[in-house]
Amino acid sequence: MCHDHLTDSFSYLKMNEAELSRAIDSVYIALGGESRTHDERNPMRRFLSPIAAAAVATVSVSALAVTSGFASPNVHQIFGSASITPVLTGLNNPRGLAVDEAGALYVTQAGTYPGQYPTDPTHPEDGFVANGAVSKVTGVGGSHQTTAWSIAMKGAYTNSRGAPEVEGVSGISVLGDRVRVLTNESQAGYAADPANAANKDPLGISQFGQLFSVNVKTRAIHSLSNVGNQEYAWAGAHRSLWQEFPDSNPYAVLMTRTPATREHAARVWTFVVDAGANTVSEVNSHGVAHVIAFIPNDGIRDAAPTCLTQGPDGALYIGALDQFKNGFGPPNYPVPSGIVVGPHQSNVWRVNPFTRQRNPTKVATLWATGFTTITSCTFDHAGNFWATEMFANDVVSVPFAHPSALTHYGTPTTTPLPGGIAPARGGGVYVSINSITFSPNAGKVVKLMPRRVR
């Protein structure tokens, strides 16, 4: 598969396998759990596997993240208080979350590595898993909580670079009776890597980089667009933007609706963020992905945008991982003069979805900074921006009118490795945690409800 710094960090720790295992174990014992995390850049992909490095570093970083001097002096880091309650457990690497108008919760699960860490002779280094899923849960948090339906999906794993990692279904968006899910990777990127030549799974490969429609009546999925291959081709045609192009890793999807006017009928729009191609694209009804914005490189590497949400002003807001700039890269990675490395270096970008600017590199404008490795984002019903900070084990809220005021609600024990976020009906947000782990059924969804300051 194709790859980039979303899969980079573990090998850069320069640990042997025993040291690596002990380091991860110590982190998760400190977190009060038994599940353990992932790995680095590998021939399978470019996904979120700096997690292992992140996991080793997060206990100290999460404390550092709110107190260090790396952030802009105009950004205010604030500690908040919240109740955090589990609502779903027993999940396999839960990633994306969405909530419909009735309050039902939708969850994607990438699936879990089938073997035992660190090695399992019964499983090859690279392969596919069958315990990925997209599910709908009603009555969340109540006495009648029910899984209305669940559709199995394939995921891909690798254990070739120190620790297992899995990618699969990730992004999800719900609008009315429409449900859209997005899968990581691209078929073209996978085929371009010689290391994958012997690792074949027709169904698994066919699901790479797809924007799927979910038929909730028949419990079936149907591909609307091969987004991954289109983004991979776009990146290949724009190699001057990033030295490791071509690359593609579709990561988040968002549906929005524009009302009818005298000139135009009402319309549903579908937007996709690609963390490999660093793009924001609109996917039309024919499945064509049109790149409308390129998220700028961060001065060290490409930004790796991981989420998008629509703000109160109708614009799109895109959060970026900015992994290396936050200090989760190799110890000796070259840093240009004048570039500061450390927590609070992730940005949120504003994009006008209906821009007439034909040059995608001139569309995104900086809206907020001071975050640490954003992996998902949303606006709540009050218009506040929320983001998960995976490697800081944190969840952050920002008032729309004051984007320089960041309030932190997560901790390593309450929100470890958060991967997805969605506004909860009645207030607060749902957050998927343990979103990249070795252990089966270790993932959860929690409800985070901020406490009012008296």
C-alpha positions as a Markdown table, in Angstrom:
| # | Residue | x | y | z |
|---|---|---|---|---|
| 1 | Met | 0.0 | 0.0 | 0.0 |
| 2 | Cys | 1.0 | 3.6 | -0.2 |
| 3 | His | 2.2 | 5.2 | 2.9 |
| 4 | Asp | 3.3 | 8.4 | 4.7 |
| 5 | His | 3.6 | 9.8 | 8.2 |
| 6 | Leu | 0.2 | 8.5 | 9.3 |
| 7 | Thr | 2.1 | 5.2 | 9.5 |
| 8 | Asp | 5.5 | 6.3 | 10.4 |
| 9 | Ser | 6.4 | 6.6 | 14.0 |
| 10 | Phe | 7.1 | 3.2 | 15.6 |
| 11 | Ser | 10.2 | 2.2 | 13.8 |
| 12 | Tyr | 11.8 | 5.6 | 14.5 |
| 13 | Leu | 11.9 | 4.7 | 18.2 |
| 14 | Lys | 14.9 | 2.5 | 17.3 |
| 15 | Met | 13.7 | -0.2 | 19.7 |
| 16 | Asn | 14.0 | -3.9 | 19.3 |
| 17 | Glu | 10.9 | -5.9 | 19.6 |
| 18 | Ala | 11.3 | -6.7 | 23.3 |
| 19 | Glu | 11.9 | -3.1 | 24.2 |
| 20 | Leu | 9.0 | -2.0 | 22.1 |
| 21 | Ser | 6.6 | -4.5 | 23.8 |
| 22 | Arg | 7.7 | -3.5 | 27.2 |
| 23 | Ala | 7.3 | 0.2 | 26.4 |
| 24 | Ile | 3.8 | -0.3 | 25.1 |
| 25 | Asp | 2.8 | -2.5 | 28.0 |
| 26 | Ser | 4.0 | 0.1 | 30.5 |
| 27 | Val | 2.0 | 2.8 | 28.8 |
| 28 | Tyr | -1.2 | 0.7 | 28.9 |
| 29 | Ile | -0.7 | -0.4 | 32.5 |
| 30 | Ala | -0.4 | 3.3 | 33.3 |
| 31 | Leu | -3.6 | 3.9 | 31.4 |
| 32 | Gly | -5.4 | 1.3 | 33.4 |
| 33 | Gly | -5.9 | -1.1 | 30.5 |
| 34 | Glu | -4.6 | -4.2 | 28.9 |
| 35 | Ser | -4.9 | -3.4 | 25.2 |
| 36 | Arg | -1.8 | -2.2 | 23.3 |
| 37 | Thr | -1.3 | -0.1 | 20.2 |
| 38 | His | 0.2 | -0.1 | 16.7 |
| 39 | Asp | 3.2 | 0.7 | 14.6 |
| 40 | Glu | 4.8 | 2.6 | 11.8 |
| 41 | Arg | 5.2 | 3.2 | 8.1 |
| 42 | Asn | 4.9 | -0.1 | 6.2 |
| 43 | Pro | 4.3 | -1.5 | 2.7 |
| 44 | Met | 0.6 | -1.9 | 3.6 |
| 45 | Arg | -0.3 | 1.8 | 3.9 |
| 46 | Arg | -0.2 | 5.3 | 5.2 |
| 47 | Phe | -2.5 | 5.1 | 8.2 |
| 48 | Leu | -2.6 | 6.2 | 11.8 |
| 49 | Ser | 0.2 | 4.2 | 13.1 |
| 50 | Pro | 2.5 | 6.5 | 14.7 |
| 51 | Ile | 0.3 | 5.4 | 17.5 |
| 52 | Ala | 2.8 | 3.2 | 19.0 |
| 53 | Ala | 5.3 | 6.0 | 19.2 |
| 54 | Ala | 2.4 | 8.2 | 20.3 |
| 55 | Ala | 1.4 | 5.6 | 22.9 |
| 56 | Val | 4.9 | 5.5 | 24.3 |
| 57 | Ala | 5.0 | 9.3 | 24.4 |
| 58 | Thr | 1.4 | 10.2 | 25.3 |
| 59 | Val | 1.5 | 9.8 | 29.0 |
| 60 | Ser | 4.1 | 12.6 | 29.2 |
| 61 | Val | 2.9 | 14.6 | 26.2 |
| 62 | Ser | -0.7 | 14.8 | 27.3 |
| 63 | Ala | 0.5 | 16.6 | 30.5 |
| 64 | Leu | 2.9 | 18.7 | 28.5 |
| 65 | Ala | 0.4 | 19.6 | 25.9 |
| 66 | Val | -1.4 | 22.2 | 27.9 |
| 67 | Thr | 1.6 | 23.7 | 29.6 |
| 68 | Ser | 4.4 | 23.9 | 27.1 |
| 69 | Gly | 5.5 | 27.1 | 25.4 |
| 70 | Phe | 5.3 | 25.7 | 21.8 |
| 71 | Ala | 1.9 | 27.2 | 21.1 |
| 72 | Ser | 1.4 | 30.6 | 19.6 |
| 73 | Pro | 1.2 | 33.2 | 22.4 |
| 74 | Asn | -2.2 | 34.2 | 21.0 |
| 75 | Val | -3.6 | 30.7 | 21.8 |
| 76 | His | -5.0 | 30.1 | 25.2 |
| 77 | Gln | -4.9 | 26.5 | 26.5 |
| 78 | Ile | -7.5 | 25.9 | 29.2 |
| 79 | Phe | -8.4 | 22.9 | 31.4 |
| 80 | Gly | -12.0 | 21.9 | 31.4 |
| 81 | Ser | -14.1 | 19.5 | 33.4 |
| 82 | Ala | -16.5 | 16.9 | 32.0 |
| 83 | Ser | -18.3 | 13.7 | 32.8 |
| 84 | Ile | -17.1 | 10.9 | 30.5 |
| 85 | Thr | -19.4 | 7.8 | 30.4 |
| 86 | Pro | -19.0 | 4.6 | 28.3 |
| 87 | Val | -22.0 | 4.0 | 26.0 |
| 88 | Leu | -20.6 | 1.3 | 23.7 |
| 89 | Thr | -17.9 | -1.3 | 24.5 |
| 90 | Gly | -16.4 | -4.4 | 22.9 |
| 91 | Leu | -15.5 | -2.7 | 19.6 |
| 92 | Asn | -12.7 | -3.5 | 17.2 |
| 93 | Asn | -10.7 | -0.3 | 16.5 |
| 94 | Pro | -13.7 | 2.1 | 16.3 |
| 95 | Arg | -13.0 | 5.1 | 14.1 |
| 96 | Gly | -15.7 | 7.3 | 12.6 |
| 97 | Leu | -18.9 | 8.4 | 14.4 |
| 98 | Ala | -22.1 | 10.0 | 13.2 |
| 99 | Val | -25.5 | 10.8 | 14.8 |
| 100 | Asp | -28.8 | 11.1 | 12.9 |
| 101 | Glu | -31.7 | 13.5 | 13.5 |
| 102 | Ala | -33.4 | 10.9 | 15.8 |
| 103 | Gly | -30.3 | 10.6 | 18.0 |
| 104 | Ala | -29.1 | 7.2 | 16.7 |
| 105 | Leu | -25.4 | 6.6 | 16.7 |
| 106 | Tyr | -23.5 | 5.2 | 13.8 |
| 107 | Val | -20.0 | 3.7 | 14.3 |
| 108 | Thr | -17.3 | 2.4 | 11.9 |
| 109 | Gln | -14.9 | -0.3 | 13.1 |
| 110 | Ala | -11.7 | -1.0 | 11.1 |
| 111 | Gly | -11.3 | -4.5 | 12.6 |
| 112 | Thr | -8.5 | -6.0 | 14.8 |
| 113 | Tyr | -5.4 | -7.9 | 13.9 |
| 114 | Pro | -6.2 | -11.6 | 14.1 |
| 115 | Gly | -2.9 | -12.8 | 15.7 |
| 116 | Gln | -1.1 | -12.3 | 19.0 |
| 117 | Tyr | 1.4 | -9.5 | 19.4 |
| 118 | Pro | 4.3 | -9.3 | 18.9 |
| 119 | Thr | 4.4 | -12.4 | 16.5 |
| 120 | Asp | 2.1 | -15.1 | 15.6 |
| 121 | Pro | 3.4 | -17.9 | 13.2 |
| 122 | Thr | -0.2 | -18.8 | 12.3 |
| 123 | His | -0.7 | -15.5 | 10.6 |
| 124 | Pro | 1.4 | -14.0 | 7.7 |
| 125 | Glu | 2.9 | -10.5 | 8.1 |
| 126 | Asp | 0.3 | -8.9 | 5.9 |
| 127 | Gly | -3.3 | -9.9 | 5.3 |
| 128 | Phe | -6.9 | -9.1 | 5.8 |
| 129 | Val | -9.4 | -9.1 | 8.6 |
| 130 | Ala | -13.1 | -9.8 | 8.5 |
| 131 | Asn | -14.3 | -8.1 | 11.7 |
| 132 | Gly | -14.6 | -4.6 | 10.4 |
| 133 | Ala | -18.1 | -3.1 | 10.5 |
| 134 | Val | -20.4 | -0.2 | 10.1 |
| 135 | Ser | -23.3 | -0.2 | 12.7 |
| 136 | Lys | -26.3 | 1.7 | 13.8 |
| 137 | Val | -27.2 | 1.9 | 17.5 |
| 138 | Thr | -30.5 | 3.3 | 18.8 |
| 139 | Gly | -31.5 | 4.3 | 22.4 |
| 140 | Val | -27.8 | 5.1 | 23.1 |
| 141 | Gly | -27.1 | 5.2 | 26.9 |
| 142 | Gly | -30.7 | 4.2 | 27.8 |
| 143 | Ser | -32.3 | 1.0 | 29.0 |
| 144 | His | -33.4 | 0.1 | 25.5 |
| 145 | Gln | -30.1 | 0.5 | 23.7 |
| 146 | Thr | -30.1 | -1.7 | 20.6 |
| 147 | Thr | -27.9 | -2.4 | 17.6 |
| 148 | Ala | -30.4 | -1.8 | 14.9 |
| 149 | Trp | -28.1 | -3.2 | 12.2 |
| 150 | Ser | -24.5 | -4.0 | 11.6 |
| 151 | Ile | -22.7 | -4.7 | 8.2 |
| 152 | Ala | -19.4 | -6.6 | 8.2 |
| 153 | Met | -16.6 | -5.0 | 6.2 |
| 154 | Lys | -13.1 | -6.1 | 5.4 |
| 155 | Gly | -9.9 | -4.5 | 6.8 |
| 156 | Ala | -6.2 | -4.9 | 6.0 |
| 157 | Tyr | -3.4 | -5.5 | 8.5 |
| 158 | Thr | 0.3 | -5.7 | 8.5 |
| 159 | Asn | 2.7 | -7.0 | 11.1 |
| 160 | Ser | 5.8 | -6.4 | 9.0 |
| 161 | Arg | 7.3 | -3.4 | 10.8 |
| 162 | Gly | 7.3 | -4.1 | 14.5 |
| 163 | Ala | 3.6 | -4.2 | 15.5 |
| 164 | Pro | 0.3 | -5.0 | 14.0 |
| 165 | Glu | -1.9 | -2.3 | 12.5 |
| 166 | Val | -5.2 | -2.3 | 10.7 |
| 167 | Glu | -6.9 | 0.0 | 8.3 |
| 168 | Gly | -10.4 | -0.3 | 6.9 |
| 169 | Val | -13.7 | 1.6 | 7.1 |
| 170 | Ser | -13.1 | 4.9 | 8.7 |
| 171 | Gly | -15.2 | 7.9 | 7.7 |
| 172 | Ile | -19.0 | 8.1 | 8.1 |
| 173 | Ser | -21.7 | 10.7 | 7.4 |
| 174 | Val | -25.5 | 10.5 | 7.8 |
| 175 | Leu | -28.0 | 12.9 | 6.3 |
| 176 | Gly | -31.7 | 12.0 | 6.5 |
| 177 | Asp | -32.0 | 8.5 | 5.2 |
| 178 | Arg | -28.6 | 8.6 | 3.5 |
| 179 | Val | -25.6 | 6.9 | 5.0 |
| 180 | Arg | -22.1 | 7.1 | 3.5 |
| 181 | Val | -19.0 | 5.4 | 4.6 |
| 182 | Leu | -15.4 | 5.8 | 3.4 |
| 183 | Thr | -12.6 | 3.3 | 3.4 |
| 184 | Asn | -8.8 | 3.9 | 3.7 |
| 185 | Glu | -6.1 | 3.3 | 1.1 |
| 186 | Ser | -6.3 | 3.0 | -2.7 |
| 187 | Gln | -6.3 | 0.1 | -5.0 |
| 188 | Ala | -3.7 | 1.8 | -7.2 |
| 189 | Gly | -1.4 | 2.5 | -4.3 |
| 190 | Tyr | -1.7 | -1.1 | -3.0 |
| 191 | Ala | -0.9 | -2.5 | -6.5 |
| 192 | Ala | 2.1 | -0.1 | -6.9 |
| 193 | Asp | 3.9 | -1.7 | -3.9 |
| 194 | Pro | 5.8 | -4.9 | -4.9 |
| 195 | Ala | 5.6 | -6.1 | -1.3 |
| 196 | Asn | 1.8 | -6.7 | -1.7 |
| 197 | Ala | 2.2 | -8.9 | -4.8 |
| 198 | Ala | 1.5 | -12.1 | -2.9 |
| 199 | Asn | -1.1 | -10.7 | -0.5 |
| 200 | Lys | -4.3 | -11.1 | -2.4 |
| 201 | Asp | -7.9 | -10.8 | -1.2 |
| 202 | Pro | -10.3 | -9.8 | -4.0 |
| 203 | Leu | -13.0 | -8.6 | -1.7 |
| 204 | Gly | -10.6 | -6.8 | 0.7 |
| 205 | Ile | -8.8 | -5.1 | -2.1 |
| 206 | Ser | -12.1 | -4.1 | -3.8 |
| 207 | Gln | -13.0 | -2.1 | -0.7 |
| 208 | Phe | -9.9 | 0.0 | -0.6 |
| 209 | Gly | -10.5 | 3.8 | -1.1 |
| 210 | Gln | -14.2 | 3.5 | -1.7 |
| 211 | Leu | -17.1 | 5.9 | -0.9 |
| 212 | Phe | -19.9 | 3.5 | -0.1 |
| 213 | Ser | -23.7 | 4.0 | 0.2 |
| 214 | Val | -25.3 | 1.9 | 2.9 |
| 215 | Asn | -28.8 | 0.5 | 2.1 |
| 216 | Val | -30.3 | 0.3 | 5.5 |
| 217 | Lys | -33.1 | -1.9 | 4.3 |
| 218 | Thr | -31.1 | -4.6 | 2.6 |
| 219 | Arg | -28.0 | -4.2 | 4.9 |
| 220 | Ala | -25.9 | -3.9 | 1.8 |
| 221 | Ile | -23.2 | -1.5 | 0.7 |
| 222 | His | -22.8 | -0.1 | -2.8 |
| 223 | Ser | -19.7 | 1.8 | -4.1 |
| 224 | Leu | -20.5 | 5.3 | -5.3 |
| 225 | Ser | -17.0 | 6.3 | -6.1 |
| 226 | Asn | -13.5 | 4.9 | -6.2 |
| 227 | Val | -12.1 | 8.0 | -4.4 |
| 228 | Gly | -8.8 | 6.4 | -3.6 |
| 229 | Asn | -7.7 | 5.8 | -7.1 |
| 230 | Gln | -8.8 | 9.2 | -8.3 |
| 231 | Glu | -6.9 | 11.0 | -5.5 |
| 232 | Tyr | -3.9 | 8.8 | -6.1 |
| 233 | Ala | -3.9 | 9.8 | -9.7 |
| 234 | Trp | -4.3 | 13.5 | -8.8 |
| 235 | Ala | -1.4 | 13.3 | -6.4 |
| 236 | Gly | 0.7 | 11.6 | -9.1 |
| 237 | Ala | -0.1 | 14.5 | -11.4 |
| 238 | His | 1.0 | 17.0 | -8.7 |
| 239 | Arg | 4.3 | 15.6 | -7.5 |
| 240 | Ser | 5.7 | 19.1 | -7.1 |
| 241 | Leu | 3.4 | 19.6 | -4.1 |
| 242 | Trp | 5.0 | 16.8 | -2.0 |
| 243 | Gln | 8.1 | 14.6 | -2.5 |
| 244 | Glu | 6.3 | 11.4 | -1.6 |
| 245 | Phe | 3.5 | 11.7 | -4.1 |
| 246 | Pro | 1.6 | 9.8 | -5.5 |
| 247 | Asp | -0.3 | 8.8 | -2.3 |
| 248 | Ser | -3.9 | 8.5 | -1.2 |
| 249 | Asn | -5.6 | 7.6 | 2.0 |
| 250 | Pro | -9.3 | 8.7 | 2.0 |
| 251 | Tyr | -10.1 | 9.4 | 5.6 |
| 252 | Ala | -13.3 | 11.4 | 6.3 |
| 253 | Val | -16.6 | 12.1 | 4.5 |
| 254 | Leu | -19.2 | 14.7 | 5.0 |
| 255 | Met | -22.6 | 15.2 | 3.5 |
| 256 | Thr | -24.3 | 18.6 | 3.5 |
| 257 | Arg | -27.5 | 20.0 | 2.0 |
| 258 | Thr | -28.1 | 23.4 | 0.3 |
| 259 | Pro | -31.7 | 24.5 | 0.3 |
| 260 | Ala | -33.7 | 25.3 | -2.8 |
| 261 | Thr | -33.5 | 28.8 | -4.2 |
| 262 | Arg | -35.2 | 30.5 | -7.2 |
| 263 | Glu | -32.2 | 29.6 | -9.3 |
| 264 | His | -31.3 | 26.2 | -7.9 |
| 265 | Ala | -33.0 | 23.1 | -6.6 |
| 266 | Ala | -32.1 | 21.7 | -3.2 |
| 267 | Arg | -29.0 | 19.6 | -3.4 |
| 268 | Val | -27.0 | 17.2 | -1.2 |
| 269 | Trp | -23.2 | 17.6 | -1.4 |
| 270 | Thr | -20.6 | 15.1 | -0.5 |
| 271 | Phe | -17.1 | 16.1 | 0.5 |
| 272 | Val | -14.1 | 13.8 | 1.2 |
| 273 | Val | -10.7 | 14.5 | 2.9 |
| 274 | Asp | -7.7 | 12.5 | 1.8 |
| 275 | Ala | -4.9 | 12.3 | 4.4 |
| 276 | Gly | -2.5 | 10.9 | 1.8 |
| 277 | Ala | -3.2 | 13.3 | -1.1 |
| 278 | Asn | -3.8 | 16.2 | 1.4 |
| 279 | Thr | -6.9 | 17.2 | -0.4 |
| 280 | Val | -10.5 | 18.2 | 0.1 |
| 281 | Ser | -12.7 | 17.0 | -2.8 |
| 282 | Glu | -16.3 | 17.2 | -3.8 |
| 283 | Val | -17.7 | 13.9 | -5.1 |
| 284 | Asn | -20.5 | 14.4 | -7.6 |
| 285 | Ser | -23.5 | 12.1 | -8.4 |
| 286 | His | -21.4 | 10.4 | -11.1 |
| 287 | Gly | -18.7 | 9.4 | -8.6 |
| 288 | Val | -16.2 | 11.9 | -9.9 |
| 289 | Ala | -14.0 | 13.4 | -7.2 |
| 290 | His | -13.1 | 17.1 | -7.9 |
| 291 | Val | -10.3 | 18.5 | -5.8 |
| 292 | Ile | -11.3 | 21.9 | -4.4 |
| 293 | Ala | -8.5 | 22.5 | -1.9 |
| 294 | Phe | -5.0 | 21.3 | -1.1 |
| 295 | Ile | -4.1 | 21.5 | 2.6 |
| 296 | Pro | -0.6 | 23.2 | 2.8 |
| 297 | Asn | 2.5 | 21.4 | 4.1 |
| 298 | Asp | 3.5 | 22.3 | 7.6 |
| 299 | Gly | 7.1 | 23.2 | 7.1 |
| 300 | Ile | 8.4 | 19.8 | 8.0 |
| 301 | Arg | 6.2 | 17.3 | 6.1 |
| 302 | Asp | 2.7 | 17.3 | 4.5 |
| 303 | Ala | -0.1 | 18.2 | 6.9 |
| 304 | Ala | -2.2 | 15.0 | 6.5 |
| 305 | Pro | -5.8 | 16.3 | 6.9 |
| 306 | Thr | -7.9 | 13.8 | 8.8 |
| 307 | Cys | -11.3 | 15.4 | 9.3 |
| 308 | Leu | -13.9 | 17.9 | 8.0 |
| 309 | Thr | -17.0 | 19.4 | 9.3 |
| 310 | Gln | -19.4 | 22.3 | 8.3 |
| 311 | Gly | -19.3 | 25.4 | 10.4 |
| 312 | Pro | -22.1 | 27.8 | 11.4 |
| 313 | Asp | -21.1 | 30.0 | 8.4 |
| 314 | Gly | -21.5 | 27.2 | 5.9 |
| 315 | Ala | -17.8 | 26.8 | 5.3 |
| 316 | Leu | -15.8 | 23.5 | 5.7 |
| 317 | Tyr | -13.3 | 23.2 | 8.5 |
| 318 | Ile | -10.5 | 20.7 | 8.1 |
| 319 | Gly | -8.3 | 19.4 | 10.9 |
| 320 | Ala | -4.8 | 18.2 | 10.2 |
| 321 | Leu | -2.6 | 15.6 | 12.0 |
| 322 | Asp | 0.7 | 17.5 | 11.5 |
| 323 | Gln | 2.4 | 14.6 | 13.1 |
| 324 | Phe | 6.0 | 15.4 | 12.8 |
| 325 | Lys | 5.7 | 19.0 | 13.7 |
| 326 | Asn | 4.0 | 17.9 | 16.9 |
| 327 | Gly | 7.1 | 15.9 | 17.8 |
| 328 | Phe | 5.9 | 12.4 | 16.8 |
| 329 | Gly | 8.5 | 11.8 | 14.2 |
| 330 | Pro | 12.0 | 10.2 | 14.2 |
| 331 | Pro | 14.5 | 11.6 | 16.6 |
| 332 | Asn | 16.9 | 12.8 | 13.9 |
| 333 | Tyr | 14.4 | 13.9 | 11.3 |
| 334 | Pro | 15.7 | 17.0 | 9.6 |
| 335 | Val | 13.9 | 20.2 | 10.7 |
| 336 | Pro | 14.3 | 23.4 | 8.7 |
| 337 | Ser | 15.8 | 26.4 | 10.5 |
| 338 | Gly | 13.2 | 28.4 | 12.3 |
| 339 | Ile | 10.6 | 25.6 | 12.6 |
| 340 | Val | 9.6 | 24.7 | 16.2 |
| 341 | Val | 8.7 | 21.1 | 16.9 |
| 342 | Gly | 6.5 | 20.1 | 19.8 |
| 343 | Pro | 2.9 | 19.9 | 21.0 |
| 344 | His | 0.2 | 22.4 | 19.8 |
| 345 | Gln | 1.3 | 22.5 | 16.2 |
| 346 | Ser | -1.8 | 21.1 | 14.4 |
| 347 | Asn | -4.0 | 23.5 | 12.5 |
| 348 | Val | -7.6 | 23.8 | 11.4 |
| 349 | Trp | -8.2 | 25.2 | 7.9 |
| 350 | Arg | -11.2 | 26.9 | 6.5 |
| 351 | Val | -12.4 | 26.1 | 3.0 |
| 352 | Asn | -15.2 | 27.7 | 1.0 |
| 353 | Pro | -16.9 | 24.6 | -0.6 |
| 354 | Phe | -18.2 | 26.7 | -3.5 |
| 355 | Thr | -15.1 | 28.5 | -4.3 |
| 356 | Arg | -14.5 | 29.6 | -7.9 |
| 357 | Gln | -10.7 | 29.5 | -7.4 |
| 358 | Arg | -9.4 | 27.0 | -9.8 |
| 359 | Asn | -6.0 | 26.6 | -8.1 |
| 360 | Pro | -6.6 | 24.2 | -5.1 |
| 361 | Thr | -3.4 | 25.4 | -3.4 |
| 362 | Lys | -4.9 | 28.9 | -2.9 |
| 363 | Val | -8.2 | 27.9 | -1.3 |
| 364 | Ala | -7.6 | 26.8 | 2.3 |
| 365 | Thr | -7.0 | 29.6 | 4.9 |
| 366 | Leu | -5.8 | 29.1 | 8.5 |
| 367 | Trp | -8.7 | 29.3 | 11.0 |
| 368 | Ala | -7.2 | 28.0 | 14.3 |
| 369 | Thr | -4.0 | 26.5 | 15.6 |
| 370 | Gly | -2.6 | 25.1 | 18.9 |
| 371 | Phe | -4.0 | 21.6 | 18.6 |
| 372 | Thr | -1.9 | 18.3 | 18.9 |
| 373 | Thr | -2.5 | 15.6 | 16.2 |
| 374 | Ile | -6.1 | 16.1 | 15.2 |
| 375 | Thr | -7.8 | 12.9 | 14.0 |
| 376 | Ser | -11.5 | 13.9 | 13.9 |
| 377 | Cys | -13.6 | 17.0 | 14.3 |
| 378 | Thr | -17.2 | 18.3 | 14.5 |
| 379 | Phe | -19.3 | 21.2 | 15.5 |
| 380 | Asp | -21.8 | 20.7 | 18.3 |
| 381 | His | -25.4 | 22.1 | 18.3 |
| 382 | Ala | -24.2 | 25.3 | 20.0 |
| 383 | Gly | -21.7 | 26.0 | 17.3 |
| 384 | Asn | -18.6 | 25.0 | 19.2 |
| 385 | Phe | -15.8 | 23.3 | 17.3 |
| 386 | Trp | -14.6 | 20.0 | 18.8 |
| 387 | Ala | -11.5 | 17.9 | 17.9 |
| 388 | Thr | -9.9 | 14.7 | 19.1 |
| 389 | Glu | -6.1 | 14.8 | 19.6 |
| 390 | Met | -5.1 | 11.2 | 19.3 |
| 391 | Phe | -1.5 | 11.3 | 20.4 |
| 392 | Ala | -2.3 | 13.6 | 23.3 |
| 393 | Asn | -5.2 | 11.4 | 24.4 |
| 394 | Asp | -7.3 | 14.5 | 24.5 |
| 395 | Val | -10.6 | 16.0 | 23.3 |
| 396 | Val | -10.6 | 19.8 | 22.8 |
| 397 | Ser | -13.4 | 22.3 | 22.3 |
| 398 | Val | -13.2 | 25.8 | 20.7 |
| 399 | Pro | -15.9 | 28.5 | 20.6 |
| 400 | Phe | -16.6 | 29.4 | 16.9 |
| 401 | Ala | -16.3 | 33.1 | 17.7 |
| 402 | His | -13.0 | 32.7 | 19.6 |
| 403 | Pro | -10.9 | 30.0 | 17.9 |
| 404 | Ser | -7.8 | 30.9 | 20.0 |
| 405 | Ala | -9.4 | 29.6 | 23.2 |
| 406 | Leu | -8.8 | 25.8 | 23.4 |
| 407 | Thr | -10.5 | 23.9 | 26.3 |
| 408 | His | -9.1 | 20.4 | 27.0 |
| 409 | Tyr | -11.4 | 17.7 | 28.5 |
| 410 | Gly | -9.5 | 14.4 | 27.9 |
| 411 | Thr | -6.9 | 12.5 | 29.8 |
| 412 | Pro | -4.9 | 9.3 | 29.1 |
| 413 | Thr | -7.2 | 7.3 | 31.4 |
| 414 | Thr | -10.6 | 8.7 | 30.2 |
| 415 | Thr | -10.0 | 9.3 | 26.4 |
| 416 | Pro | -7.0 | 7.1 | 25.3 |
| 417 | Leu | -6.3 | 7.2 | 21.6 |
| 418 | Pro | -9.5 | 9.0 | 20.5 |
| 419 | Gly | -10.4 | 8.4 | 16.9 |
| 420 | Gly | -13.9 | 9.8 | 16.1 |
| 421 | Ile | -16.3 | 12.4 | 17.4 |
| 422 | Ala | -19.9 | 13.4 | 16.8 |
| 423 | Pro | -22.3 | 15.8 | 18.6 |
| 424 | Ala | -24.7 | 14.0 | 21.0 |
| 425 | Arg | -28.4 | 14.8 | 21.0 |
| 426 | Gly | -29.1 | 16.8 | 24.2 |
| 427 | Gly | -25.5 | 18.1 | 24.5 |
| 428 | Gly | -22.0 | 16.9 | 24.7 |
| 429 | Val | -20.2 | 14.7 | 22.2 |
| 430 | Tyr | -19.6 | 11.0 | 21.5 |
| 431 | Val | -15.9 | 10.0 | 21.2 |
| 432 | Ser | -14.5 | 6.7 | 20.0 |
| 433 | Ile | -11.5 | 5.6 | 22.1 |
| 434 | Asn | -8.8 | 2.9 | 21.8 |
| 435 | Ser | -9.2 | 3.5 | 18.1 |
| 436 | Ile | -6.0 | 1.7 | 17.3 |
| 437 | Thr | -5.2 | -1.3 | 19.5 |
| 438 | Phe | -3.8 | -4.8 | 19.3 |
| 439 | Ser | -6.5 | -6.4 | 21.4 |
| 440 | Pro | -9.9 | -7.5 | 20.1 |
| 441 | Asn | -13.0 | -5.8 | 21.6 |
| 442 | Ala | -10.9 | -3.2 | 23.4 |
| 443 | Gly | -12.5 | -0.2 | 21.7 |
| 444 | Lys | -15.3 | 2.0 | 23.2 |
| 445 | Val | -17.5 | 4.9 | 22.5 |
| 446 | Val | -17.9 | 7.4 | 25.4 |
| 447 | Lys | -20.2 | 10.3 | 25.9 |
| 448 | Leu | -18.4 | 13.5 | 27.0 |
| 449 | Met | -20.5 | 16.1 | 28.7 |
| 450 | Pro | -18.8 | 19.3 | 29.8 |
| 451 | Arg | -19.5 | 20.5 | 33.3 |
| 452 | Arg | -20.6 | 24.1 | 33.7 |
| 453 | Val | -18.3 | 26.4 | 35.6 |
| 454 | Arg | -20.1 | 27.9 | 38.6 |
